[in-house]
Amino acid sequence: MALPKRKYAKSRQGKRRSHLALSIPKLIDCPQCHTPKLPHHVCPTCGTYAGREVVEIKTPKKTPGK
């Protein structure tokens, strides 16, 4: 296999990997039950989306602190 003639500098290696950073998912509060949920997704706690019930939740999850 081919090998590099010189060692890569750490700064050059960091520039190459600059787009590989992980980010935490953005969360918003559900307008119905006020639990955190992903934007543009059905709330897993109450099953609502855009102000209407989309998914029927058989057993409601307990919200922390309530």
CHARMM internal coordinates of N, CA and C (Angstrom, degrees):
IC EDIT
DIST 1 N 1 CA 1.4534
DIST 1 CA 1 C 1.5191
ANGL 1 N 1 CA 1 C 110.29
DIST 1 C 2 N 1.3067
ANGL 1 CA 1 C 2 N 114.53
DIHE 1 N 1 CA 1 C 2 N 154.73
DIST 2 N 2 CA 1.4580
ANGL 1 C 2 N 2 CA 119.22
DIHE 1 CA 1 C 2 N 2 CA 177.51
DIST 2 CA 2 C 1.5169
ANGL 2 N 2 CA 2 C 110.22
DIHE 1 C 2 N 2 CA 2 C -76.77
DIST 2 C 3 N 1.3331
ANGL 2 CA 2 C 3 N 116.85
DIHE 2 N 2 CA 2 C 3 N 142.13
DIST 3 N 3 CA 1.4543
ANGL 2 C 3 N 3 CA 122.03
DIHE 2 CA 2 C 3 N 3 CA 179.39
DIST 3 CA 3 C 1.5270
ANGL 3 N 3 CA 3 C 109.00
DIHE 2 C 3 N 3 CA 3 C -122.72
DIST 3 C 4 N 1.3342
ANGL 3 CA 3 C 4 N 116.80
DIHE 3 N 3 CA 3 C 4 N 147.76
DIST 4 N 4 CA 1.4641
ANGL 3 C 4 N 4 CA 118.11
DIHE 3 CA 3 C 4 N 4 CA 177.11
DIST 4 CA 4 C 1.5325
ANGL 4 N 4 CA 4 C 110.93
DIHE 3 C 4 N 4 CA 4 C -68.30
DIST 4 C 5 N 1.3335
ANGL 4 CA 4 C 5 N 116.66
DIHE 4 N 4 CA 4 C 5 N 145.14
DIST 5 N 5 CA 1.4598
ANGL 4 C 5 N 5 CA 120.17
DIHE 4 CA 4 C 5 N 5 CA -179.45
DIST 5 CA 5 C 1.5135
ANGL 5 N 5 CA 5 C 111.52
DIHE 4 C 5 N 5 CA 5 C -73.49
DIST 5 C 6 N 1.3565
ANGL 5 CA 5 C 6 N 117.08
DIHE 5 N 5 CA 5 C 6 N -29.71
DIST 6 N 6 CA 1.4590
ANGL 5 C 6 N 6 CA 120.86
DIHE 5 CA 5 C 6 N 6 CA -178.76
DIST 6 CA 6 C 1.5151
ANGL 6 N 6 CA 6 C 110.46
DIHE 5 C 6 N 6 CA 6 C -129.12
DIST 6 C 7 N 1.3282
ANGL 6 CA 6 C 7 N 114.84
DIHE 6 N 6 CA 6 C 7 N 157.50
DIST 7 N 7 CA 1.4698
ANGL 6 C 7 N 7 CA 121.16
DIHE 6 CA 6 C 7 N 7 CA 179.06
DIST 7 CA 7 C 1.5341
ANGL 7 N 7 CA 7 C 109.56
DIHE 6 C 7 N 7 CA 7 C -72.53
DIST 7 C 8 N 1.3538
ANGL 7 CA 7 C 8 N 115.71
DIHE 7 N 7 CA 7 C 8 N 137.65
DIST 8 N 8 CA 1.4555
ANGL 7 C 8 N 8 CA 120.01
DIHE 7 CA 7 C 8 N 8 CA 175.58
DIST 8 CA 8 C 1.5167
ANGL 8 N 8 CA 8 C 109.60
DIHE 7 C 8 N 8 CA 8 C -70.43
DIST 8 C 9 N 1.3175
ANGL 8 CA 8 C 9 N 116.80
DIHE 8 N 8 CA 8 C 9 N 135.99
DIST 9 N 9 CA 1.4622
ANGL 8 C 9 N 9 CA 120.91
DIHE 8 CA 8 C 9 N 9 CA 175.81
DIST 9 CA 9 C 1.5260
ANGL 9 N 9 CA 9 C 109.13
DIHE 8 C 9 N 9 CA 9 C -71.41
DIST 9 C 10 N 1.3316
ANGL 9 CA 9 C 10 N 115.53
DIHE 9 N 9 CA 9 C 10 N 151.79
DIST 10 N 10 CA 1.4660
ANGL 9 C 10 N 10 CA 119.89
DIHE 9 CA 9 C 10 N 10 CA -179.07
DIST 10 CA 10 C 1.5267
ANGL 10 N 10 CA 10 C 111.53
DIHE 9 C 10 N 10 CA 10 C -64.44
DIST 10 C 11 N 1.3178
ANGL 10 CA 10 C 11 N 117.69
DIHE 10 N 10 CA 10 C 11 N -33.55
DIST 11 N 11 CA 1.4647
ANGL 10 C 11 N 11 CA 120.22
DIHE 10 CA 10 C 11 N 11 CA 179.44
DIST 11 CA 11 C 1.5313
ANGL 11 N 11 CA 11 C 110.99
DIHE 10 C 11 N 11 CA 11 C -68.24
DIST 11 C 12 N 1.3216
ANGL 11 CA 11 C 12 N 116.46
DIHE 11 N 11 CA 11 C 12 N -38.67
DIST 12 N 12 CA 1.4685
ANGL 11 C 12 N 12 CA 119.82
DIHE 11 CA 11 C 12 N 12 CA 177.75
DIST 12 CA 12 C 1.5247
ANGL 12 N 12 CA 12 C 110.50
DIHE 11 C 12 N 12 CA 12 C -67.20
DIST 12 C 13 N 1.3127
ANGL 12 CA 12 C 13 N 115.89
DIHE 12 N 12 CA 12 C 13 N -38.52
DIST 13 N 13 CA 1.4661
ANGL 12 C 13 N 13 CA 120.72
DIHE 12 CA 12 C 13 N 13 CA 177.24
DIST 13 CA 13 C 1.5300
ANGL 13 N 13 CA 13 C 110.04
DIHE 12 C 13 N 13 CA 13 C -64.77
DIST 13 C 14 N 1.3403
ANGL 13 CA 13 C 14 N 117.30
DIHE 13 N 13 CA 13 C 14 N -40.03
DIST 14 N 14 CA 1.4510
ANGL 13 C 14 N 14 CA 121.24
DIHE 13 CA 13 C 14 N 14 CA 178.02
DIST 14 CA 14 C 1.5157
ANGL 14 N 14 CA 14 C 112.21
DIHE 13 C 14 N 14 CA 14 C -65.77
DIST 14 C 15 N 1.3322
ANGL 14 CA 14 C 15 N 117.54
DIHE 14 N 14 CA 14 C 15 N -37.77
DIST 15 N 15 CA 1.4709
ANGL 14 C 15 N 15 CA 120.91
DIHE 14 CA 14 C 15 N 15 CA 177.67
DIST 15 CA 15 C 1.5240
ANGL 15 N 15 CA 15 C 110.38
DIHE 14 C 15 N 15 CA 15 C -64.15
DIST 15 C 16 N 1.3212
ANGL 15 CA 15 C 16 N 116.07
DIHE 15 N 15 CA 15 C 16 N -38.16
DIST 16 N 16 CA 1.4558
ANGL 15 C 16 N 16 CA 119.88
DIHE 15 CA 15 C 16 N 16 CA -179.39
DIST 16 CA 16 C 1.5278
ANGL 16 N 16 CA 16 C 110.78
DIHE 15 C 16 N 16 CA 16 C -67.76
DIST 16 C 17 N 1.3477
ANGL 16 CA 16 C 17 N 116.80
DIHE 16 N 16 CA 16 C 17 N -34.11
DIST 17 N 17 CA 1.4550
ANGL 16 C 17 N 17 CA 120.81
DIHE 16 CA 16 C 17 N 17 CA -176.73
DIST 17 CA 17 C 1.5279
ANGL 17 N 17 CA 17 C 112.91
DIHE 16 C 17 N 17 CA 17 C -96.76
DIST 17 C 18 N 1.3128
ANGL 17 CA 17 C 18 N 119.01
DIHE 17 N 17 CA 17 C 18 N 11.62
DIST 18 N 18 CA 1.4638
ANGL 17 C 18 N 18 CA 121.55
DIHE 17 CA 17 C 18 N 18 CA -173.61
DIST 18 CA 18 C 1.5221
ANGL 18 N 18 CA 18 C 112.74
DIHE 17 C 18 N 18 CA 18 C -64.46
DIST 18 C 19 N 1.3047
ANGL 18 CA 18 C 19 N 119.07
DIHE 18 N 18 CA 18 C 19 N -27.79
DIST 19 N 19 CA 1.4699
ANGL 18 C 19 N 19 CA 121.63
DIHE 18 CA 18 C 19 N 19 CA -178.37
DIST 19 CA 19 C 1.5247
ANGL 19 N 19 CA 19 C 112.51
DIHE 18 C 19 N 19 CA 19 C -90.50
DIST 19 C 20 N 1.3309
ANGL 19 CA 19 C 20 N 118.94
DIHE 19 N 19 CA 19 C 20 N 4.00
DIST 20 N 20 CA 1.4571
ANGL 19 C 20 N 20 CA 121.42
DIHE 19 CA 19 C 20 N 20 CA -176.59
DIST 20 CA 20 C 1.5270
ANGL 20 N 20 CA 20 C 113.20
DIHE 19 C 20 N 20 CA 20 C -93.11
DIST 20 C 21 N 1.3252
ANGL 20 CA 20 C 21 N 118.37
DIHE 20 N 20 CA 20 C 21 N 5.03
DIST 21 N 21 CA 1.4565
ANGL 20 C 21 N 21 CA 121.19
DIHE 20 CA 20 C 21 N 21 CA -176.64
DIST 21 CA 21 C 1.5287
ANGL 21 N 21 CA 21 C 110.35
DIHE 20 C 21 N 21 CA 21 C -68.71
DIST 21 C 22 N 1.3310
ANGL 21 CA 21 C 22 N 116.42
DIHE 21 N 21 CA 21 C 22 N 144.75
DIST 22 N 22 CA 1.4523
ANGL 21 C 22 N 22 CA 121.89
DIHE 21 CA 21 C 22 N 22 CA 177.33
DIST 22 CA 22 C 1.5153
ANGL 22 N 22 CA 22 C 109.56
DIHE 21 C 22 N 22 CA 22 C -90.68
DIST 22 C 23 N 1.3187
ANGL 22 CA 22 C 23 N 116.44
DIHE 22 N 22 CA 22 C 23 N 149.22
DIST 23 N 23 CA 1.4561
ANGL 22 C 23 N 23 CA 120.58
DIHE 22 CA 22 C 23 N 23 CA 177.09
DIST 23 CA 23 C 1.5252
ANGL 23 N 23 CA 23 C 108.90
DIHE 22 C 23 N 23 CA 23 C -127.40
DIST 23 C 24 N 1.3204
ANGL 23 CA 23 C 24 N 115.68
DIHE 23 N 23 CA 23 C 24 N 148.93
DIST 24 N 24 CA 1.4569
ANGL 23 C 24 N 24 CA 119.84
DIHE 23 CA 23 C 24 N 24 CA 179.28
DIST 24 CA 24 C 1.5254
ANGL 24 N 24 CA 24 C 108.81
DIHE 23 C 24 N 24 CA 24 C -75.34
DIST 24 C 25 N 1.3399
ANGL 24 CA 24 C 25 N 118.04
DIHE 24 N 24 CA 24 C 25 N 148.11
DIST 25 N 25 CA 1.4645
ANGL 24 C 25 N 25 CA 118.99
DIHE 24 CA 24 C 25 N 25 CA -179.37
DIST 25 CA 25 C 1.5139
ANGL 25 N 25 CA 25 C 110.72
DIHE 24 C 25 N 25 CA 25 C -69.21
DIST 25 C 26 N 1.3393
ANGL 25 CA 25 C 26 N 116.12
DIHE 25 N 25 CA 25 C 26 N 141.14
DIST 26 N 26 CA 1.4479
ANGL 25 C 26 N 26 CA 121.63
DIHE 25 CA 25 C 26 N 26 CA 178.03
DIST 26 CA 26 C 1.5213
ANGL 26 N 26 CA 26 C 108.70
DIHE 25 C 26 N 26 CA 26 C -76.33
DIST 26 C 27 N 1.3150
ANGL 26 CA 26 C 27 N 116.70
DIHE 26 N 26 CA 26 C 27 N 132.13
DIST 27 N 27 CA 1.4516
ANGL 26 C 27 N 27 CA 121.84
DIHE 26 CA 26 C 27 N 27 CA -178.90
DIST 27 CA 27 C 1.5213
ANGL 27 N 27 CA 27 C 109.68
DIHE 26 C 27 N 27 CA 27 C -120.97
DIST 27 C 28 N 1.3311
ANGL 27 CA 27 C 28 N 115.25
DIHE 27 N 27 CA 27 C 28 N 145.61
DIST 28 N 28 CA 1.4563
ANGL 27 C 28 N 28 CA 121.52
DIHE 27 CA 27 C 28 N 28 CA 174.16
DIST 28 CA 28 C 1.5219
ANGL 28 N 28 CA 28 C 107.59
DIHE 27 C 28 N 28 CA 28 C -125.12
DIST 28 C 29 N 1.3303
ANGL 28 CA 28 C 29 N 116.73
DIHE 28 N 28 CA 28 C 29 N 163.54
DIST 29 N 29 CA 1.4568
ANGL 28 C 29 N 29 CA 120.66
DIHE 28 CA 28 C 29 N 29 CA 177.50
DIST 29 CA 29 C 1.5256
ANGL 29 N 29 CA 29 C 109.60
DIHE 28 C 29 N 29 CA 29 C -85.94
DIST 29 C 30 N 1.3205
ANGL 29 CA 29 C 30 N 115.76
DIHE 29 N 29 CA 29 C 30 N 138.15
DIST 30 N 30 CA 1.4600
ANGL 29 C 30 N 30 CA 121.37
DIHE 29 CA 29 C 30 N 30 CA 175.98
DIST 30 CA 30 C 1.5336
ANGL 30 N 30 CA 30 C 107.65
DIHE 29 C 30 N 30 CA 30 C -68.54
DIST 30 C 31 N 1.3385
ANGL 30 CA 30 C 31 N 118.56
DIHE 30 N 30 CA 30 C 31 N 132.46
DIST 31 N 31 CA 1.4667
ANGL 30 C 31 N 31 CA 119.44
DIHE 30 CA 30 C 31 N 31 CA -179.55
DIST 31 CA 31 C 1.5296
ANGL 31 N 31 CA 31 C 113.33
DIHE 30 C 31 N 31 CA 31 C -69.14
DIST 31 C 32 N 1.3347
ANGL 31 CA 31 C 32 N 118.41
DIHE 31 N 31 CA 31 C 32 N -19.34
DIST 32 N 32 CA 1.4596
ANGL 31 C 32 N 32 CA 120.81
DIHE 31 CA 31 C 32 N 32 CA -178.90
DIST 32 CA 32 C 1.5283
ANGL 32 N 32 CA 32 C 111.75
DIHE 31 C 32 N 32 CA 32 C -87.50
DIST 32 C 33 N 1.3432
ANGL 32 CA 32 C 33 N 117.24
DIHE 32 N 32 CA 32 C 33 N -55.17
DIST 33 N 33 CA 1.4680
ANGL 32 C 33 N 33 CA 120.60
DIHE 32 CA 32 C 33 N 33 CA -173.31
DIST 33 CA 33 C 1.5282
ANGL 33 N 33 CA 33 C 113.05
DIHE 32 C 33 N 33 CA 33 C -109.37
DIST 33 C 34 N 1.3394
ANGL 33 CA 33 C 34 N 118.11
DIHE 33 N 33 CA 33 C 34 N -4.69
DIST 34 N 34 CA 1.4642
ANGL 33 C 34 N 34 CA 124.57
DIHE 33 CA 33 C 34 N 34 CA 175.84
DIST 34 CA 34 C 1.5264
ANGL 34 N 34 CA 34 C 113.81
DIHE 33 C 34 N 34 CA 34 C 61.43
DIST 34 C 35 N 1.3265
ANGL 34 CA 34 C 35 N 117.21
DIHE 34 N 34 CA 34 C 35 N 30.70
DIST 35 N 35 CA 1.4586
ANGL 34 C 35 N 35 CA 120.76
DIHE 34 CA 34 C 35 N 35 CA 172.19
DIST 35 CA 35 C 1.5253
ANGL 35 N 35 CA 35 C 108.37
DIHE 34 C 35 N 35 CA 35 C -99.96
DIST 35 C 36 N 1.3452
ANGL 35 CA 35 C 36 N 118.81
DIHE 35 N 35 CA 35 C 36 N 152.68
DIST 36 N 36 CA 1.4615
ANGL 35 C 36 N 36 CA 119.98
DIHE 35 CA 35 C 36 N 36 CA -179.35
DIST 36 CA 36 C 1.5232
ANGL 36 N 36 CA 36 C 111.62
DIHE 35 C 36 N 36 CA 36 C -68.12
DIST 36 C 37 N 1.3414
ANGL 36 CA 36 C 37 N 115.09
DIHE 36 N 36 CA 36 C 37 N 138.85
DIST 37 N 37 CA 1.4672
ANGL 36 C 37 N 37 CA 121.21
DIHE 36 CA 36 C 37 N 37 CA 178.16
DIST 37 CA 37 C 1.5256
ANGL 37 N 37 CA 37 C 108.07
DIHE 36 C 37 N 37 CA 37 C -147.40
DIST 37 C 38 N 1.3281
ANGL 37 CA 37 C 38 N 116.13
DIHE 37 N 37 CA 37 C 38 N 162.75
DIST 38 N 38 CA 1.4549
ANGL 37 C 38 N 38 CA 120.90
DIHE 37 CA 37 C 38 N 38 CA 176.59
DIST 38 CA 38 C 1.5238
ANGL 38 N 38 CA 38 C 109.65
DIHE 37 C 38 N 38 CA 38 C -74.06
DIST 38 C 39 N 1.3364
ANGL 38 CA 38 C 39 N 118.57
DIHE 38 N 38 CA 38 C 39 N 142.56
DIST 39 N 39 CA 1.4582
ANGL 38 C 39 N 39 CA 119.30
DIHE 38 CA 38 C 39 N 39 CA 178.52
DIST 39 CA 39 C 1.5259
ANGL 39 N 39 CA 39 C 111.38
DIHE 38 C 39 N 39 CA 39 C -66.45
DIST 39 C 40 N 1.3204
ANGL 39 CA 39 C 40 N 116.46
DIHE 39 N 39 CA 39 C 40 N 145.78
DIST 40 N 40 CA 1.4643
ANGL 39 C 40 N 40 CA 124.62
DIHE 39 CA 39 C 40 N 40 CA 179.83
DIST 40 CA 40 C 1.5229
ANGL 40 N 40 CA 40 C 112.18
DIHE 39 C 40 N 40 CA 40 C 63.30
DIST 40 C 41 N 1.3295
ANGL 40 CA 40 C 41 N 117.67
DIHE 40 N 40 CA 40 C 41 N 29.56
DIST 41 N 41 CA 1.4591
ANGL 40 C 41 N 41 CA 123.40
DIHE 40 CA 40 C 41 N 41 CA 176.12
DIST 41 CA 41 C 1.5156
ANGL 41 N 41 CA 41 C 108.99
DIHE 40 C 41 N 41 CA 41 C -129.53
DIST 41 C 42 N 1.3211
ANGL 41 CA 41 C 42 N 116.10
DIHE 41 N 41 CA 41 C 42 N 156.34
DIST 42 N 42 CA 1.4564
ANGL 41 C 42 N 42 CA 121.62
DIHE 41 CA 41 C 42 N 42 CA 175.00
DIST 42 CA 42 C 1.5245
ANGL 42 N 42 CA 42 C 108.22
DIHE 41 C 42 N 42 CA 42 C -69.77
DIST 42 C 43 N 1.3276
ANGL 42 CA 42 C 43 N 116.17
DIHE 42 N 42 CA 42 C 43 N 139.61
DIST 43 N 43 CA 1.4567
ANGL 42 C 43 N 43 CA 120.73
DIHE 42 CA 42 C 43 N 43 CA 179.61
DIST 43 CA 43 C 1.5320
ANGL 43 N 43 CA 43 C 108.47
DIHE 42 C 43 N 43 CA 43 C -69.05
DIST 43 C 44 N 1.3476
ANGL 43 CA 43 C 44 N 117.87
DIHE 43 N 43 CA 43 C 44 N 126.24
DIST 44 N 44 CA 1.4659
ANGL 43 C 44 N 44 CA 119.07
DIHE 43 CA 43 C 44 N 44 CA -179.44
DIST 44 CA 44 C 1.5226
ANGL 44 N 44 CA 44 C 113.38
DIHE 43 C 44 N 44 CA 44 C -73.04
DIST 44 C 45 N 1.3266
ANGL 44 CA 44 C 45 N 118.16
DIHE 44 N 44 CA 44 C 45 N -16.42
DIST 45 N 45 CA 1.4511
ANGL 44 C 45 N 45 CA 121.11
DIHE 44 CA 44 C 45 N 45 CA -177.99
DIST 45 CA 45 C 1.5245
ANGL 45 N 45 CA 45 C 112.02
DIHE 44 C 45 N 45 CA 45 C -84.92
DIST 45 C 46 N 1.3402
ANGL 45 CA 45 C 46 N 116.07
DIHE 45 N 45 CA 45 C 46 N -50.30
DIST 46 N 46 CA 1.4698
ANGL 45 C 46 N 46 CA 118.62
DIHE 45 CA 45 C 46 N 46 CA -175.52
DIST 46 CA 46 C 1.5250
ANGL 46 N 46 CA 46 C 113.34
DIHE 45 C 46 N 46 CA 46 C -109.37
DIST 46 C 47 N 1.3274
ANGL 46 CA 46 C 47 N 119.20
DIHE 46 N 46 CA 46 C 47 N -14.43
DIST 47 N 47 CA 1.4628
ANGL 46 C 47 N 47 CA 122.11
DIHE 46 CA 46 C 47 N 47 CA 176.10
DIST 47 CA 47 C 1.5119
ANGL 47 N 47 CA 47 C 114.73
DIHE 46 C 47 N 47 CA 47 C 79.39
DIST 47 C 48 N 1.3352
ANGL 47 CA 47 C 48 N 118.26
DIHE 47 N 47 CA 47 C 48 N 22.58
DIST 48 N 48 CA 1.4620
ANGL 47 C 48 N 48 CA 120.28
DIHE 47 CA 47 C 48 N 48 CA -179.52
DIST 48 CA 48 C 1.5165
ANGL 48 N 48 CA 48 C 110.63
DIHE 47 C 48 N 48 CA 48 C -103.65
DIST 48 C 49 N 1.3256
ANGL 48 CA 48 C 49 N 114.64
DIHE 48 N 48 CA 48 C 49 N 155.08
DIST 49 N 49 CA 1.4525
ANGL 48 C 49 N 49 CA 122.67
DIHE 48 CA 48 C 49 N 49 CA 175.14
DIST 49 CA 49 C 1.5182
ANGL 49 N 49 CA 49 C 107.51
DIHE 48 C 49 N 49 CA 49 C -150.06
DIST 49 C 50 N 1.3103
ANGL 49 CA 49 C 50 N 117.10
DIHE 49 N 49 CA 49 C 50 N 128.25
DIST 50 N 50 CA 1.4635
ANGL 49 C 50 N 50 CA 124.14
DIHE 49 CA 49 C 50 N 50 CA 179.71
DIST 50 CA 50 C 1.5247
ANGL 50 N 50 CA 50 C 111.90
DIHE 49 C 50 N 50 CA 50 C 56.37
DIST 50 C 51 N 1.3235
ANGL 50 CA 50 C 51 N 116.58
DIHE 50 N 50 CA 50 C 51 N 38.67
DIST 51 N 51 CA 1.4532
ANGL 50 C 51 N 51 CA 120.97
DIHE 50 CA 50 C 51 N 51 CA 174.60
DIST 51 CA 51 C 1.5130
ANGL 51 N 51 CA 51 C 115.92
DIHE 50 C 51 N 51 CA 51 C 82.25
DIST 51 C 52 N 1.3218
ANGL 51 CA 51 C 52 N 118.73
DIHE 51 N 51 CA 51 C 52 N 4.55
DIST 52 N 52 CA 1.4692
ANGL 51 C 52 N 52 CA 120.56
DIHE 51 CA 51 C 52 N 52 CA 178.77
DIST 52 CA 52 C 1.5224
ANGL 52 N 52 CA 52 C 109.38
DIHE 51 C 52 N 52 CA 52 C -132.78
DIST 52 C 53 N 1.3314
ANGL 52 CA 52 C 53 N 115.60
DIHE 52 N 52 CA 52 C 53 N 154.16
DIST 53 N 53 CA 1.4611
ANGL 52 C 53 N 53 CA 120.33
DIHE 52 CA 52 C 53 N 53 CA -179.37
DIST 53 CA 53 C 1.5165
ANGL 53 N 53 CA 53 C 109.07
DIHE 52 C 53 N 53 CA 53 C -78.87
DIST 53 C 54 N 1.3052
ANGL 53 CA 53 C 54 N 116.05
DIHE 53 N 53 CA 53 C 54 N 122.28
DIST 54 N 54 CA 1.4606
ANGL 53 C 54 N 54 CA 122.28
DIHE 53 CA 53 C 54 N 54 CA -177.48
DIST 54 CA 54 C 1.5140
ANGL 54 N 54 CA 54 C 110.60
DIHE 53 C 54 N 54 CA 54 C -105.66
DIST 54 C 55 N 1.3308
ANGL 54 CA 54 C 55 N 116.52
DIHE 54 N 54 CA 54 C 55 N -43.07
DIST 55 N 55 CA 1.4600
ANGL 54 C 55 N 55 CA 122.44
DIHE 54 CA 54 C 55 N 55 CA -177.91
DIST 55 CA 55 C 1.5176
ANGL 55 N 55 CA 55 C 107.48
DIHE 54 C 55 N 55 CA 55 C -118.40
DIST 55 C 56 N 1.3290
ANGL 55 CA 55 C 56 N 115.26
DIHE 55 N 55 CA 55 C 56 N 132.64
DIST 56 N 56 CA 1.4564
ANGL 55 C 56 N 56 CA 119.29
DIHE 55 CA 55 C 56 N 56 CA 177.26
DIST 56 CA 56 C 1.5199
ANGL 56 N 56 CA 56 C 109.16
DIHE 55 C 56 N 56 CA 56 C -83.87
DIST 56 C 57 N 1.3164
ANGL 56 CA 56 C 57 N 116.68
DIHE 56 N 56 CA 56 C 57 N 121.90
DIST 57 N 57 CA 1.4525
ANGL 56 C 57 N 57 CA 122.69
DIHE 56 CA 56 C 57 N 57 CA 179.20
DIST 57 CA 57 C 1.5227
ANGL 57 N 57 CA 57 C 107.59
DIHE 56 C 57 N 57 CA 57 C -94.39
DIST 57 C 58 N 1.3351
ANGL 57 CA 57 C 58 N 117.10
DIHE 57 N 57 CA 57 C 58 N 121.34
DIST 58 N 58 CA 1.4658
ANGL 57 C 58 N 58 CA 120.96
DIHE 57 CA 57 C 58 N 58 CA -175.30
DIST 58 CA 58 C 1.5285
ANGL 58 N 58 CA 58 C 111.29
DIHE 57 C 58 N 58 CA 58 C -73.60
DIST 58 C 59 N 1.3310
ANGL 58 CA 58 C 59 N 116.84
DIHE 58 N 58 CA 58 C 59 N -49.45
DIST 59 N 59 CA 1.4661
ANGL 58 C 59 N 59 CA 119.89
DIHE 58 CA 58 C 59 N 59 CA 177.09
DIST 59 CA 59 C 1.5193
ANGL 59 N 59 CA 59 C 107.19
DIHE 58 C 59 N 59 CA 59 C -121.49
DIST 59 C 60 N 1.3189
ANGL 59 CA 59 C 60 N 118.15
DIHE 59 N 59 CA 59 C 60 N 116.30
DIST 60 N 60 CA 1.4714
ANGL 59 C 60 N 60 CA 118.87
DIHE 59 CA 59 C 60 N 60 CA -178.38
DIST 60 CA 60 C 1.5254
ANGL 60 N 60 CA 60 C 111.07
DIHE 59 C 60 N 60 CA 60 C -67.76
DIST 60 C 61 N 1.3104
ANGL 60 CA 60 C 61 N 115.26
DIHE 60 N 60 CA 60 C 61 N 138.27
DIST 61 N 61 CA 1.4554
ANGL 60 C 61 N 61 CA 120.47
DIHE 60 CA 60 C 61 N 61 CA 178.12
DIST 61 CA 61 C 1.5232
ANGL 61 N 61 CA 61 C 108.52
DIHE 60 C 61 N 61 CA 61 C -73.31
DIST 61 C 62 N 1.3203
ANGL 61 CA 61 C 62 N 115.84
DIHE 61 N 61 CA 61 C 62 N 148.00
DIST 62 N 62 CA 1.4560
ANGL 61 C 62 N 62 CA 119.57
DIHE 61 CA 61 C 62 N 62 CA 177.03
DIST 62 CA 62 C 1.5167
ANGL 62 N 62 CA 62 C 109.39
DIHE 61 C 62 N 62 CA 62 C -78.49
DIST 62 C 63 N 1.3225
ANGL 62 CA 62 C 63 N 115.81
DIHE 62 N 62 CA 62 C 63 N 130.38
DIST 63 N 63 CA 1.4493
ANGL 62 C 63 N 63 CA 120.21
DIHE 62 CA 62 C 63 N 63 CA 178.53
DIST 63 CA 63 C 1.5231
ANGL 63 N 63 CA 63 C 109.14
DIHE 62 C 63 N 63 CA 63 C -83.45
DIST 63 C 64 N 1.3048
ANGL 63 CA 63 C 64 N 117.41
DIHE 63 N 63 CA 63 C 64 N 139.37
DIST 64 N 64 CA 1.4603
ANGL 63 C 64 N 64 CA 119.50
DIHE 63 CA 63 C 64 N 64 CA -178.78
DIST 64 CA 64 C 1.5260
ANGL 64 N 64 CA 64 C 111.05
DIHE 63 C 64 N 64 CA 64 C -67.62
DIST 64 C 65 N 1.3105
ANGL 64 CA 64 C 65 N 116.39
DIHE 64 N 64 CA 64 C 65 N 132.10
DIST 65 N 65 CA 1.4436
ANGL 64 C 65 N 65 CA 121.73
DIHE 64 CA 64 C 65 N 65 CA 177.50
DIST 65 CA 65 C 1.5118
ANGL 65 N 65 CA 65 C 115.00
DIHE 64 C 65 N 65 CA 65 C 86.11
DIST 65 C 66 N 1.3117
ANGL 65 CA 65 C 66 N 118.20
DIHE 65 N 65 CA 65 C 66 N 0.21
DIST 66 N 66 CA 1.4681
ANGL 65 C 66 N 66 CA 120.16
DIHE 65 CA 65 C 66 N 66 CA -179.03
DIST 66 CA 66 C 1.4843
ANGL 66 N 66 CA 66 C 111.04
DIHE 65 C 66 N 66 CA 66 C -123.13
END
COOR INIT
IC SEED 1 N 1 CA 1 C
IC BUILD
